[in-house]
């Protein structure tokens, strides 16, 4: 075997970041040492793994084929190292979650996981669905918890728990005074919604697909809490997960609108790369997530601390 584990680490870091300087920073190496390790790996096999595009190093066809195998090997080595260190094979775990899941579920689940496995280092990235999917595709995350649909050919998508969006308003909003809200009422209202690329926006647009061009969208915001504050201020009505509105509905600061015939059901999913080696920490975390939602009909039924 001609290559070293350090050379593989450099190759993976450069392949993911497309930059020697970023790889050097990540690995806490000098740029010259990083460049030397990569050049030595290519020289030993007399093969180029990257195309030089300006200042970027972009994986060529061979490099792209090698990357998932190198990541898998390094993951296995980390598991072995953790096991030899008495951690029962639980190496680092990189989880990604979309905003509703990340803000309302993932931190609780990760907290439980770390209490059960105190030696495991866990990192959590919270972004919209498009970003989390992209990071899992490029092996920057071990697994993702997403709200939207995903059809990417490189990913395994596993159903997790049902979720439902709800149209809501401030208690003083005119539509909040109506027992039933019609589709025409929704078209005439001002809206505060999530940004493009989010799973919530995807579900909302599908439900409103026959009237999208007629909607008065006043604000597009990246965070559910910002949408809730804007709706509470009377700027318009919104549509986000019941999970994110659970406490606000309990307090009465926001109220659901009863809209007949509007299908806002969706599913939370796990996403994992098809070529990703499933580490013991990944398997244990997925099992914990499934156990936490066993017997749950919908996400807002999951027991969570009440925030008054």
C-alpha positions as CSV (number, residue, x, y, z in Angstrom):
1,X,0.0,0.0,0.0
2,X,1.6,3.2,-1.2
3,X,-0.7,5.8,0.4
4,X,-0.9,7.0,4.0
5,X,-4.0,7.9,6.0
6,X,-2.7,11.5,6.2
7,X,-2.6,11.6,2.4
8,X,-6.2,10.3,2.3
9,X,-7.3,13.0,4.8
10,X,-5.7,15.7,2.6
11,X,-7.3,14.3,-0.5
12,X,-10.8,14.2,1.1
13,X,-10.4,17.7,2.6
14,X,-9.3,19.2,-0.7
15,X,-11.9,17.3,-2.6
16,X,-14.7,18.6,-0.4
17,X,-13.4,22.2,-0.1
18,X,-11.9,22.5,-3.6
19,X,-9.0,24.4,-2.0
20,X,-5.6,23.6,-0.5
21,X,-5.8,26.5,1.8
22,X,-9.2,25.5,3.2
23,X,-8.0,21.9,3.6
24,X,-4.9,23.1,5.4
25,X,-7.0,25.1,7.8
26,X,-9.3,22.2,8.4
27,X,-6.5,19.8,9.1
28,X,-4.4,22.3,11.0
29,X,-1.5,21.8,8.6
30,X,0.6,24.3,6.7
31,X,-0.4,25.0,3.0
32,X,3.0,23.7,1.8
33,X,2.6,20.4,3.8
34,X,-0.9,20.0,2.4
35,X,0.2,20.6,-1.2
36,X,3.1,18.2,-0.7
37,X,0.9,15.4,0.7
38,X,-1.5,15.7,-2.2
39,X,1.2,15.9,-4.9
40,X,3.0,12.9,-3.4
41,X,-0.3,10.9,-3.5
42,X,-0.7,11.7,-7.2
43,X,3.0,11.1,-8.0
44,X,3.0,7.7,-6.3
45,X,0.3,6.4,-8.6
46,X,1.2,8.6,-11.6
47,X,-2.5,9.7,-11.7
48,X,-4.1,13.1,-11.5
49,X,-7.1,13.4,-9.1
50,X,-8.0,17.0,-9.7
51,X,-8.5,19.5,-12.6
52,X,-7.0,22.8,-11.8
53,X,-9.7,25.4,-12.6
54,X,-8.3,28.9,-11.7
55,X,-7.6,28.8,-8.0
56,X,-9.9,25.8,-7.5
57,X,-9.0,22.2,-7.4
58,X,-12.0,20.3,-8.9
59,X,-12.2,16.5,-8.7
60,X,-11.8,14.8,-12.0
61,X,-13.6,11.6,-12.9
62,X,-11.1,9.3,-11.1
63,X,-11.0,11.7,-8.1
64,X,-14.8,11.7,-7.9
65,X,-14.9,7.9,-7.9
66,X,-12.2,7.7,-5.2
67,X,-13.7,10.3,-2.8
68,X,-16.6,8.2,-1.3
69,X,-14.2,5.2,-0.9
70,X,-11.6,7.4,0.9
71,X,-14.3,8.8,3.2
72,X,-15.6,5.3,4.0
73,X,-12.1,4.1,4.8
74,X,-11.4,7.1,7.1
75,X,-14.8,6.6,8.8
76,X,-13.9,2.9,9.5
77,X,-10.5,4.0,10.8
78,X,-12.2,6.6,13.1
79,X,-14.5,3.8,14.4
80,X,-11.6,1.6,15.1
81,X,-9.7,4.4,16.9
82,X,-12.8,5.1,19.0
83,X,-13.2,1.4,19.9
84,X,-9.5,1.1,20.9
85,X,-10.0,4.2,23.0
86,X,-12.8,2.5,24.9
87,X,-15.7,4.4,23.2
88,X,-17.3,1.2,21.7
89,X,-16.8,2.4,18.1
90,X,-18.6,5.7,18.5
91,X,-16.6,8.1,16.4
92,X,-17.6,11.7,15.5
93,X,-21.1,12.3,14.1
94,X,-22.0,15.1,11.7
95,X,-25.8,15.7,11.5
96,X,-27.6,18.1,9.3
97,X,-31.2,19.2,9.9
98,X,-33.6,21.6,8.2
99,X,-34.8,24.6,10.2
100,X,-38.0,23.2,11.7
101,X,-36.4,19.9,12.7
102,X,-33.2,21.6,13.8
103,X,-34.8,24.3,15.9
104,X,-37.5,22.1,17.6
105,X,-36.4,18.5,17.5
106,X,-32.7,17.9,16.6
107,X,-31.2,19.5,19.6
108,X,-33.3,17.5,22.0
109,X,-32.5,14.3,20.2
110,X,-28.8,15.1,20.1
111,X,-28.9,15.9,23.8
112,X,-30.4,12.5,24.5
113,X,-27.8,10.8,22.2
114,X,-24.9,12.5,23.9
115,X,-26.2,11.6,27.4
116,X,-26.3,7.9,26.2
117,X,-22.9,8.1,24.5
118,X,-20.9,10.8,26.3
119,X,-17.7,10.0,24.4
120,X,-19.1,10.8,21.0
121,X,-18.5,14.2,19.5
122,X,-21.6,15.5,17.6
123,X,-21.9,18.5,15.3
124,X,-25.2,19.9,14.1
125,X,-25.7,22.0,10.9
126,X,-29.1,23.7,10.5
127,X,-30.0,25.0,7.0
128,X,-32.9,24.7,4.5
129,X,-33.6,21.4,2.7
130,X,-31.7,22.3,-0.5
131,X,-28.5,23.0,1.5
132,X,-28.7,19.9,3.7
133,X,-29.3,17.7,0.7
134,X,-26.3,19.3,-1.1
135,X,-24.0,18.7,2.0
136,X,-25.0,15.1,2.3
137,X,-24.4,14.6,-1.4
138,X,-20.9,16.0,-1.0
139,X,-20.2,13.9,2.2
140,X,-19.9,17.0,4.3
141,X,-22.6,15.5,6.6
142,X,-23.0,11.9,7.7
143,X,-26.8,12.2,7.5
144,X,-29.6,14.7,7.2
145,X,-33.0,15.2,8.7
146,X,-35.2,17.0,6.2
147,X,-38.7,18.3,5.8
148,X,-39.0,18.5,2.0
149,X,-39.1,15.9,-0.7
150,X,-35.8,14.6,-2.1
151,X,-35.3,12.8,-5.4
152,X,-31.5,12.9,-5.6
153,X,-30.1,9.8,-7.3
154,X,-27.1,9.5,-5.0
155,X,-29.1,9.5,-1.7
156,X,-31.2,7.0,0.2
157,X,-34.3,8.7,1.5
158,X,-36.0,7.0,4.5
159,X,-39.4,8.1,5.9
160,X,-39.4,9.2,9.6
161,X,-42.5,10.9,11.0
162,X,-45.5,12.7,9.6
163,X,-45.8,16.5,9.8
164,X,-48.4,19.0,8.8
165,X,-48.3,22.7,8.0
166,X,-51.0,25.0,9.2
167,X,-52.2,28.4,8.0
168,X,-52.2,30.8,11.0
169,X,-52.7,34.4,12.0
170,X,-52.6,36.9,14.9
171,X,-55.8,36.7,17.0
172,X,-56.8,40.2,16.0
173,X,-56.5,39.5,12.2
174,X,-59.9,39.6,10.4
175,X,-59.5,36.0,9.2
176,X,-59.1,34.9,12.8
177,X,-62.7,36.0,13.5
178,X,-64.1,33.6,10.8
179,X,-65.1,30.0,11.7
180,X,-64.2,28.9,8.2
181,X,-61.7,30.5,5.8
182,X,-62.2,30.0,2.1
183,X,-59.6,29.6,-0.6
184,X,-60.6,33.0,-2.0
185,X,-59.8,34.5,1.5
186,X,-56.3,33.1,1.3
187,X,-55.8,34.6,-2.2
188,X,-56.9,38.0,-0.9
189,X,-54.6,38.0,2.2
190,X,-51.0,39.2,2.6
191,X,-48.5,36.4,3.3
192,X,-45.3,36.0,5.2
193,X,-43.6,32.7,4.0
194,X,-40.4,30.7,4.0
195,X,-37.7,31.2,1.4
196,X,-37.3,29.2,-1.8
197,X,-35.3,26.0,-1.3
198,X,-37.0,25.2,2.0
199,X,-39.1,22.1,2.5
200,X,-41.9,24.3,4.1
201,X,-42.0,26.5,1.0
202,X,-42.1,23.4,-1.2
203,X,-45.2,22.0,0.6
204,X,-46.9,25.4,0.7
205,X,-46.5,26.0,-3.0
206,X,-47.8,22.6,-3.9
207,X,-50.9,23.1,-1.7
208,X,-51.5,26.6,-3.3
209,X,-50.3,25.6,-6.8
210,X,-53.5,26.6,-8.5
211,X,-53.3,30.2,-7.2
212,X,-49.6,30.9,-6.7
213,X,-49.4,33.7,-9.2
214,X,-52.3,35.5,-7.4
215,X,-50.8,35.4,-3.9
216,X,-49.7,38.6,-2.3
217,X,-46.4,37.5,-0.7
218,X,-45.2,40.5,1.3
219,X,-42.2,38.8,3.0
220,X,-39.9,35.8,2.5
221,X,-38.0,34.9,5.7
222,X,-35.4,32.1,6.4
223,X,-36.5,31.5,10.0
224,X,-39.8,30.2,11.4
225,X,-39.4,32.4,14.6
226,X,-39.1,35.5,12.4
227,X,-42.3,34.5,10.5
228,X,-44.1,34.0,13.8
229,X,-43.1,37.5,15.0
230,X,-44.1,39.1,11.7
231,X,-47.5,37.4,11.8
232,X,-48.0,38.3,15.5
233,X,-47.3,42.0,14.5
234,X,-50.2,41.9,12.0
235,X,-48.2,42.0,8.8
236,X,-50.0,39.1,7.3
237,X,-50.8,35.4,7.6
238,X,-48.3,32.5,7.5
239,X,-48.0,28.8,6.9
240,X,-45.4,26.7,8.8
241,X,-45.3,23.4,10.7
242,X,-47.7,22.8,13.6
243,X,-44.6,21.6,15.5
244,X,-43.2,25.2,15.4
245,X,-46.5,26.7,16.4
246,X,-47.3,24.4,19.3
247,X,-46.4,26.8,22.1
248,X,-47.8,29.9,20.3
249,X,-51.2,28.2,19.9
250,X,-51.1,27.2,23.6
251,X,-50.4,30.7,24.6
252,X,-52.9,32.2,22.2
253,X,-50.5,34.6,20.7
254,X,-51.2,33.0,17.3
255,X,-54.3,31.1,16.1
256,X,-54.8,28.4,13.4
257,X,-57.1,29.2,10.5
258,X,-59.6,26.5,9.5
259,X,-59.2,26.2,5.7
260,X,-61.4,23.5,4.1
261,X,-59.8,21.3,1.4
262,X,-56.2,22.5,1.8
263,X,-53.7,19.5,1.9
264,X,-50.7,20.6,3.9
265,X,-49.5,17.1,5.1
266,X,-45.9,16.1,4.5
267,X,-43.3,13.7,5.9
268,X,-40.0,14.2,7.7
269,X,-37.2,12.1,6.2
270,X,-33.7,10.8,6.8
271,X,-31.2,11.2,3.9
272,X,-27.9,9.3,3.7
273,X,-25.5,9.0,0.8
274,X,-25.7,5.6,-1.0
275,X,-22.0,5.2,-0.8
276,X,-21.6,6.3,2.8
277,X,-20.3,3.8,5.3
278,X,-22.8,3.7,8.2
279,X,-20.7,4.2,11.3
280,X,-21.9,2.8,14.7
281,X,-22.7,6.4,15.8
282,X,-24.9,6.9,12.7
283,X,-26.8,3.7,13.4
284,X,-27.3,4.5,17.0
285,X,-28.5,8.0,16.3
286,X,-31.0,6.8,13.7
287,X,-32.3,4.2,16.1
288,X,-32.7,6.9,18.8
289,X,-34.7,9.1,16.4
290,X,-37.0,6.2,15.4
291,X,-37.5,5.3,19.1
292,X,-38.4,8.9,20.0
293,X,-41.1,9.0,17.4
294,X,-42.5,5.4,17.8
295,X,-46.3,5.5,18.0
296,X,-46.4,9.2,17.2
297,X,-49.1,10.1,14.6
298,X,-47.7,13.6,13.8
299,X,-44.6,15.6,14.8
300,X,-46.4,18.1,17.1
301,X,-47.4,15.2,19.3
302,X,-43.8,14.6,20.3
303,X,-43.2,15.5,23.9
304,X,-41.1,18.7,24.2
305,X,-40.4,21.1,27.0
306,X,-43.0,23.8,27.2
307,X,-41.7,27.4,26.7
308,X,-44.1,29.9,28.4
